[in-house]
Each structure stands twice: as C-alpha cells, then as structure tokens.
Amino acid sequence: MTAAIAAAGQGAGVTLFEGNERLGKKILSTGNGKCNLGNMDMSIEKYGTKNPELLQTYLERFGTNETIEFFRSLGLLVKQKNGYLYPVSEQASSVLDALRFEIDRNPGICVKTGCRIDRIERDKKRNCIRVWSGKEAFCFDRVILACGGKAAPGTGSDGSGYKLAQMLGHGLVPVVPALVQLKCREDWLKSIAGVRADAEITLIKNGRKETVERGELQLTDYGISGIPVFQISRKVGYILREQSEAEIRIDFLPDFVREGFAENLMRARIPLEACNTVEEYFTGMLNKKLMTLFIKLAGLKPTEPVIGTDVKKIVRVYELCRELKVHVYAGNSFENAQVCAGGIPLCELTDKLESKMAPGVFFAGEMLDADGRCGGYNLQWAWCTGYLAGVYAADGEMENVTFKSGKN
C-alpha cells in the first residue's frame, strides 16, 4: 500500500494486486491492535540481516521522521510513548484507514482484490514484466514484490512471494519464525504455567553466551514466551537449524548481585531458620509456584523441617532462582510468529531495492532478509522499503519527495 502511494505520487499509473478480499488485513493485528508503527530509537542494531550496511542505507533515506511525516500527510496523528510510535487513536484500524482512503482517492491507483499473482517473468520481446493470476496475464514496465514473508499466513503472507522471486533467479536466506514463543522439553513447565516474572534470559551457544535479554517472561505448559523470548527467537531458530536443542538460562532475580548471592541471602535469612518447614523458609522470594518447583528440583520437600536440612540443597534452591536452565527444541510455528527471519538477500538488490537479476523488479517489506525487534521496527521496515521501492520504481528520487496527500 505504501509502495503504491509513493509510486502514484511520482506520477506513475499503479495497479495494486491483493490476494485477500480487502487491503491491509495484517495491519489490524499489529501492536495488539494498537499498531506500534515505528520507534524513535532507530539503528541497524535493532535488525537481523546478513547485509547490515545495505539495510542502513535504506533506513537513512526513510527513517522515523519520514514515517511520521508520511502518515501526517495522510491525516493520521502520531504520538510516542517512551519512544514507541502509535496513532493517537491507538487503533490499528486508523492506520489502515489512512492508507486505504489515500489509495481510494488517488485516481492513479487501480486496486484488484482477491487476485493472487502466481507467476512472473521478464518478457524480452515486449520489453516488459509479465505477471499471471491464474490464466490471466498482465504486462508492466515495473513490478514491486511486497508479498510479505511466511508469518501469520492466515493474513495472506504464506511464502508465495519467495517463489516469485526464485522464478527470477533470486536466492533465499533460510526462513525461520521470529518474534515467536519457544517450546522446551522440560516436563515440569506444566507446574508453573501461567506465571509471569521479570527475568533476564541468556541464550547459550557452544557453552558461551550468545545474547542476553530482560523483560517480562511468561511461562507456559509447553515452554517460554514474552518480549525477551521474542527478541532472541530468531537466533534460536537459526541455532536449531544446526543442532537439535538450544539452551536458555533464566535469572529470576536479575537486580541482585550474583557474586556470593546464596551465601549473602542465607546470612540475611538466618532468623527464618526458626520456621517449621522448608516451604515457610522460602516464602516471600518469588512466585509460590516457582519456589515450590525449585524446592522439588533441589531434592527437598516443602513440608520437611528446616532444621537439619542439607545445606547444599538449600543453596541449590537459591541457585535455581538465579539460573534455571531450559532446553528449546523448537519455536512455535509461522502461524504464531509475528514476523519471520531470512528471505531475499539484500545483496541481490541495488541501493534502490531493484533486482540485480531482473531489472525492473523491485522488492519491499518482510520478504527481504531483514527482521526487527519488538517495538515497531518491522513496520518501520515496511514503510521504509515500500516508500523507497515506490519512488524508485517510478523513476523518482527521494531528494525531490515532499509528503503530500493525493486529495491535494
């Protein structure tokens, strides 16, 4: 939609093909229905890609400020909360409506809904690019592929765009679910399902720390979820392509000093040794379900007396509070993922997002090998690449762009 608006703004006649019966279905599910459409803290470190230098050149031309101005030109009021950008209405439908109404009132854009493109090729005789929807063929001077990835296929992004790109000779960085929950093999997770806790999680690869994230961890009967889990899920996905499991260590008390933690806490809790049972002794540290689990994993019983209890087992409970290990054997499916990692390599495109294999074909959005963290980064990538591809496909230059509504 953004690409169509940008191309039409340069004077091009645009045909927008949409496989669904209505434009923008996926937008409605973003940001829990509020549409976190960007972030003031923008940098390439917020993205995963094999070609960060190219990604940076795109974001430098259409960054957060351009996103704000673009949507303001469509009449959408934008606000920020701690750097996160939202429509003032906090309704994703407002963002969709702003885009849809701009398209509706632009005479240069023809929309064909319920029309899936399943084949593409360069027609050298006619010097055009031909696309097919079933048996019906269309010819264009330029084509922009903005088909999405494989995440949430029910919204239309079912991976079919990758096949179109491969018809043109493009390669594909392996695609894995990202911003997704992780499945773990530990059976005892069922006993703590539903618990939410501020925690620091560390992804381990070959015995070394790969990455660390902190935030609200959500424990489920099958594994782990929550923002910190989403942030590391892309890396977990690629690790699981190489090996059967990935190890994650959870620290439920990240604000406490690690060195001498157990000894210092035991010293501070000496008065509690008068408690009758182990359960009473550990009450007040963490969620009751967590402490009950740690007591069990340490080889203790909640009802056994504190006096005379093996000190090593008491220490073990403290250690589990700081380093609970879980072993991930899979991420949740693409149906559950917010985005996917991998896609068309950026190095196969020019700095104007044009295919090096098939000149005249441009790319935008999630089907490219670039995925962002939670926080509006993936939608920023959509607006950025969509607008750039639209301008360049219409032979325009970003230096000459001013954001004006089609109604003007």
Legacy VTK file of the C-alpha trace (Angstrom):
# vtk DataFile Version 3.0
C-alpha trace
ASCII
DATASET POLYDATA
POINTS 408 float
0.000 0.000 0.000
2.828 2.375 0.869
4.654 1.494 -2.346
1.526 2.157 -4.402
1.009 5.564 -2.779
4.675 6.503 -3.294
4.747 5.405 -6.960
1.478 7.193 -7.748
2.878 10.277 -6.033
5.622 10.292 -8.676
3.039 10.260 -11.450
3.073 6.541 -12.227
-0.055 4.577 -13.057
-0.253 1.811 -10.456
-2.104 -1.496 -10.265
-2.163 -2.981 -6.768
-2.829 -6.735 -6.630
-4.133 -8.098 -3.324
-4.765 -11.790 -2.702
-7.243 -11.100 0.111
-10.673 -9.616 -0.382
-9.576 -6.430 1.364
-6.332 -4.489 1.670
-4.199 -4.382 4.804
-5.596 -7.281 6.808
-2.293 -7.886 8.598
-2.049 -4.304 9.871
-5.060 -4.854 12.124
-3.199 -7.393 14.278
-0.081 -5.286 14.869
0.792 -3.896 18.284
-2.042 -5.828 19.938
-4.456 -3.867 17.792
-2.824 -0.504 18.573
-0.283 -0.581 15.701
3.164 0.305 17.035
4.163 1.850 13.716
7.733 2.911 14.489
10.313 3.835 17.106
12.374 6.955 17.829
15.349 4.767 18.801
16.254 3.632 15.301
19.503 1.849 14.394
20.636 -1.174 12.402
21.397 -2.939 15.707
17.633 -3.342 16.048
17.579 -5.614 12.980
18.813 -9.010 11.930
20.196 -9.356 8.384
23.218 -10.679 6.540
23.771 -7.275 4.914
23.543 -4.570 7.612
25.377 -1.981 5.534
22.684 -2.071 2.848
19.915 -2.037 5.415
21.406 1.111 6.896
21.413 2.919 3.553
17.677 2.304 3.209
16.843 3.453 6.744
18.944 6.595 6.298
16.708 7.640 3.403
13.407 6.814 5.060
13.668 6.732 8.839
11.417 7.521 11.766
10.968 11.204 10.880
9.927 10.315 7.341
7.427 7.790 8.716
5.852 10.451 10.929
5.678 12.958 8.071
4.281 10.366 5.677
1.414 9.479 7.972
0.745 13.083 8.878
0.383 13.786 5.158
-2.359 11.145 5.133
-4.119 12.859 8.029
-3.025 10.405 10.737
-1.973 11.920 14.048
1.021 10.140 15.574
2.221 10.142 19.190
5.027 8.476 21.066
5.149 6.549 24.321
8.681 6.079 25.629
9.928 6.346 22.064
7.335 3.944 20.619
5.161 5.466 17.889
1.398 4.917 17.830
-1.590 6.531 16.148
-3.171 8.938 18.644
-6.325 6.834 18.440
-4.310 3.743 19.489
-6.266 1.815 16.865
-4.542 -0.135 14.121
-7.671 0.422 12.052
-6.823 4.145 11.925
-3.516 3.367 10.225
-5.192 1.047 7.756
-7.928 3.554 7.040
-5.406 6.334 6.405
-3.618 4.184 3.825
-6.798 2.790 2.292
-8.514 6.182 1.937
-5.407 7.644 0.309
-5.449 4.826 -2.222
-9.194 5.187 -2.812
-8.962 8.885 -3.608
-5.904 8.567 -5.858
-7.036 8.139 -9.492
-3.602 6.813 -10.414
-4.075 3.614 -8.366
-6.210 0.678 -9.514
-6.810 -1.991 -6.856
-7.534 -5.615 -7.722
-8.526 -7.560 -4.602
-8.981 -11.333 -4.483
-6.298 -11.533 -7.147
-3.239 -13.657 -6.334
-0.169 -13.421 -8.547
1.311 -16.892 -9.031
3.814 -16.388 -11.850
6.227 -13.700 -13.036
8.777 -13.393 -15.844
10.554 -10.800 -17.958
9.168 -10.572 -21.492
12.232 -9.564 -23.517
10.316 -9.303 -26.795
7.862 -6.759 -25.430
10.413 -5.314 -23.009
8.063 -5.637 -20.068
7.462 -7.716 -16.967
4.569 -10.135 -17.225
2.643 -11.455 -14.229
-0.117 -14.041 -14.107
-3.098 -14.523 -11.861
-4.304 -17.943 -12.885
-4.632 -17.815 -16.683
-4.942 -14.020 -16.818
-1.735 -12.176 -17.744
-0.741 -8.540 -17.150
2.244 -6.581 -18.516
4.006 -3.735 -16.703
7.102 -1.584 -17.097
7.986 -2.099 -13.437
6.826 -4.515 -10.742
7.215 -4.275 -6.963
7.069 -7.515 -4.988
5.775 -6.744 -1.480
4.202 -10.119 -0.709
5.202 -10.484 2.936
7.050 -13.449 4.415
5.586 -16.604 5.969
4.485 -15.299 9.375
0.740 -15.345 10.110
-0.133 -16.997 6.769
-3.824 -16.611 7.550
-3.446 -12.903 6.777
-2.091 -13.655 3.301
1.673 -13.840 3.806
2.083 -17.526 3.022
5.559 -17.515 1.461
4.316 -17.396 -2.117
6.366 -14.264 -2.744
9.579 -16.230 -2.299
8.573 -18.483 -5.181
8.017 -15.470 -7.422
11.475 -14.146 -6.518
13.062 -17.521 -7.216
11.402 -17.575 -10.657
13.502 -14.505 -11.375
16.715 -16.198 -10.233
16.913 -14.927 -6.660
18.340 -16.929 -3.778
16.831 -17.246 -0.338
18.340 -16.881 3.124
16.717 -19.747 5.121
13.443 -18.529 6.615
12.601 -19.212 10.282
9.846 -17.910 12.592
10.841 -14.805 14.590
9.192 -12.885 17.428
7.672 -16.171 18.484
7.229 -18.388 21.557
9.699 -21.210 22.205
8.962 -24.853 23.000
11.030 -26.545 25.726
11.454 -30.211 26.637
11.193 -29.864 30.442
8.062 -31.621 31.729
7.969 -29.574 34.936
6.983 -26.461 32.972
3.376 -27.585 33.330
3.591 -26.927 37.074
4.496 -23.250 36.590
2.333 -22.491 33.533
0.747 -19.058 33.751
3.485 -17.484 35.866
4.805 -14.104 34.708
8.015 -12.674 36.134
10.606 -10.025 35.450
13.624 -12.059 34.378
16.875 -11.974 32.474
17.303 -14.737 29.915
20.596 -15.810 28.370
20.916 -17.812 25.167
23.864 -20.209 25.259
25.628 -21.496 22.154
28.530 -23.942 22.401
28.895 -23.147 26.092
29.127 -19.375 25.553
26.704 -16.507 25.983
25.147 -15.669 22.622
22.774 -12.916 23.739
21.023 -11.613 26.868
17.546 -10.070 27.147
15.437 -8.838 30.037
11.719 -8.249 30.464
8.503 -9.948 31.488
8.906 -13.676 30.981
5.764 -15.732 30.501
5.892 -19.423 31.387
3.593 -21.806 29.552
2.878 -25.512 29.719
4.974 -26.065 26.584
7.772 -23.520 27.021
8.514 -19.819 27.378
7.063 -16.630 25.940
7.100 -12.861 26.447
9.045 -9.969 24.923
12.563 -11.145 25.947
11.825 -14.550 24.415
10.574 -12.955 21.200
13.757 -10.889 20.969
16.031 -13.950 20.943
13.747 -16.253 18.952
15.348 -15.513 15.549
18.768 -16.558 16.877
17.252 -19.656 18.444
15.643 -20.501 15.110
18.981 -20.498 13.316
20.718 -22.427 16.097
18.033 -25.122 15.811
18.841 -25.464 12.112
22.338 -26.580 13.174
21.565 -28.653 16.247
18.650 -30.344 17.991
18.438 -28.076 21.054
19.268 -24.601 22.282
19.949 -23.858 25.954
18.490 -20.850 27.742
19.300 -19.820 31.293
16.784 -17.805 33.303
17.659 -15.417 36.155
14.556 -14.546 38.186
16.445 -12.077 40.419
18.466 -10.007 37.930
18.678 -6.950 40.213
20.648 -8.847 42.869
24.434 -9.139 42.780
25.456 -12.581 41.563
28.745 -12.992 43.419
28.144 -14.632 46.771
24.385 -14.434 46.253
23.450 -17.673 48.041
25.800 -17.067 50.973
24.662 -13.480 51.484
20.972 -14.364 51.287
21.369 -17.300 53.669
23.106 -14.990 56.140
20.313 -12.414 55.842
17.654 -15.084 56.341
19.149 -16.657 59.473
16.131 -15.532 61.562
13.902 -17.561 59.234
15.650 -20.770 60.199
13.227 -20.882 63.100
10.474 -21.591 60.575
8.941 -25.030 60.825
9.107 -26.089 57.189
11.166 -25.550 54.034
8.104 -24.013 52.350
7.842 -21.379 55.101
11.562 -20.662 54.909
11.425 -19.815 51.193
8.108 -17.935 51.288
8.315 -14.364 50.008
11.136 -14.748 47.498
9.397 -15.438 44.211
6.044 -16.621 42.893
4.850 -19.535 45.033
4.662 -21.882 42.030
8.290 -21.122 41.186
9.549 -21.675 44.735
7.615 -24.934 45.035
9.248 -26.138 41.808
12.758 -25.088 42.891
12.329 -26.851 46.231
11.363 -30.025 44.376
14.199 -29.747 41.839
16.674 -29.289 44.690
15.555 -32.613 46.164
13.609 -31.153 49.087
10.021 -31.477 50.281
8.005 -28.354 51.147
6.785 -29.949 54.393
10.115 -31.159 55.745
11.658 -29.315 58.727
14.236 -26.608 58.034
16.386 -27.634 60.962
18.621 -30.475 59.890
18.027 -29.918 56.152
21.032 -30.483 53.878
22.611 -27.032 53.408
23.717 -27.942 49.872
20.078 -28.437 48.902
19.151 -25.068 50.395
21.933 -23.485 48.331
20.640 -25.308 45.269
17.239 -23.623 45.644
18.953 -20.239 45.644
20.973 -21.223 42.582
17.830 -22.191 40.681
16.417 -18.716 41.345
19.425 -17.292 39.506
19.990 -19.906 36.808
17.119 -22.123 35.765
18.019 -23.984 32.571
15.512 -24.859 29.872
16.223 -26.599 26.584
14.441 -25.381 23.468
13.724 -27.991 20.800
11.545 -25.812 18.525
9.995 -22.420 18.045
6.271 -22.106 17.610
5.046 -22.267 14.031
4.829 -19.490 11.442
1.128 -19.262 12.330
2.143 -17.940 15.768
5.077 -15.778 14.654
4.794 -12.008 14.342
7.460 -11.939 11.605
9.972 -14.269 10.030
13.746 -14.026 9.694
15.521 -14.671 6.402
14.260 -14.029 2.892
15.594 -12.443 -0.300
19.250 -11.389 0.293
19.707 -7.621 0.259
22.972 -8.095 -1.640
20.918 -9.254 -4.645
19.340 -5.790 -4.840
20.672 -2.386 -5.835
20.671 0.509 -3.394
17.271 1.371 -4.904
15.795 -2.033 -3.994
15.831 -3.132 -7.632
16.622 -6.729 -8.532
20.096 -7.294 -9.975
18.798 -10.461 -11.635
15.676 -8.941 -13.161
15.946 -5.178 -13.763
12.583 -3.502 -13.422
11.541 -5.682 -10.483
11.718 -4.083 -7.026
11.292 -5.576 -3.560
9.869 -4.309 -0.267
8.946 -5.477 3.200
9.154 -8.706 5.108
10.049 -10.900 2.149
13.531 -9.351 2.331
16.259 -10.679 4.629
15.680 -8.120 7.385
13.663 -8.540 10.558
13.415 -6.206 13.527
12.997 -6.490 17.253
9.702 -5.850 19.016
8.959 -2.142 19.160
7.738 -1.008 15.744
10.887 -1.900 13.829
9.241 -4.297 11.411
6.543 -1.836 10.425
9.239 0.833 10.019
10.964 -1.530 7.586
7.682 -1.940 5.715
7.070 1.815 5.363
10.731 2.455 4.535
11.204 -0.130 1.808
7.678 0.292 0.470
8.083 4.019 0.001
11.601 3.770 -1.451
10.610 1.000 -3.873
7.581 3.007 -4.977
9.579 6.161 -5.645
12.434 4.417 -7.438
10.178 2.147 -9.493
8.517 5.322 -10.792
11.942 6.786 -11.682
11.715 9.316 -8.873
14.362 10.456 -6.386
13.900 10.722 -2.626
15.641 14.107 -2.624
12.668 15.540 -4.501
9.958 13.971 -2.357
7.593 16.101 -0.325
4.822 14.342 1.561
1.521 15.484 0.135
-1.866 13.832 0.258
-3.443 12.745 -3.033
-6.504 14.838 -2.180
-4.376 17.950 -2.708
LINES 1 409
408 0 1 2 3 4 5 6 7 8 9 10 11 12 13 14 15 16 17 18 19 20 21 22 23 24 25 26 27 28 29 30 31 32 33 34 35 36 37 38 39 40 41 42 43 44 45 46 47 48 49 50 51 52 53 54 55 56 57 58 59 60 61 62 63 64 65 66 67 68 69 70 71 72 73 74 75 76 77 78 79 80 81 82 83 84 85 86 87 88 89 90 91 92 93 94 95 96 97 98 99 100 101 102 103 104 105 106 107 108 109 110 111 112 113 114 115 116 117 118 119 120 121 122 123 124 125 126 127 128 129 130 131 132 133 134 135 136 137 138 139 140 141 142 143 144 145 146 147 148 149 150 151 152 153 154 155 156 157 158 159 160 161 162 163 164 165 166 167 168 169 170 171 172 173 174 175 176 177 178 179 180 181 182 183 184 185 186 187 188 189 190 191 192 193 194 195 196 197 198 199 200 201 202 203 204 205 206 207 208 209 210 211 212 213 214 215 216 217 218 219 220 221 222 223 224 225 226 227 228 229 230 231 232 233 234 235 236 237 238 239 240 241 242 243 244 245 246 247 248 249 250 251 252 253 254 255 256 257 258 259 260 261 262 263 264 265 266 267 268 269 270 271 272 273 274 275 276 277 278 279 280 281 282 283 284 285 286 287 288 289 290 291 292 293 294 295 296 297 298 299 300 301 302 303 304 305 306 307 308 309 310 311 312 313 314 315 316 317 318 319 320 321 322 323 324 325 326 327 328 329 330 331 332 333 334 335 336 337 338 339 340 341 342 343 344 345 346 347 348 349 350 351 352 353 354 355 356 357 358 359 360 361 362 363 364 365 366 367 368 369 370 371 372 373 374 375 376 377 378 379 380 381 382 383 384 385 386 387 388 389 390 391 392 393 394 395 396 397 398 399 400 401 402 403 404 405 406 407
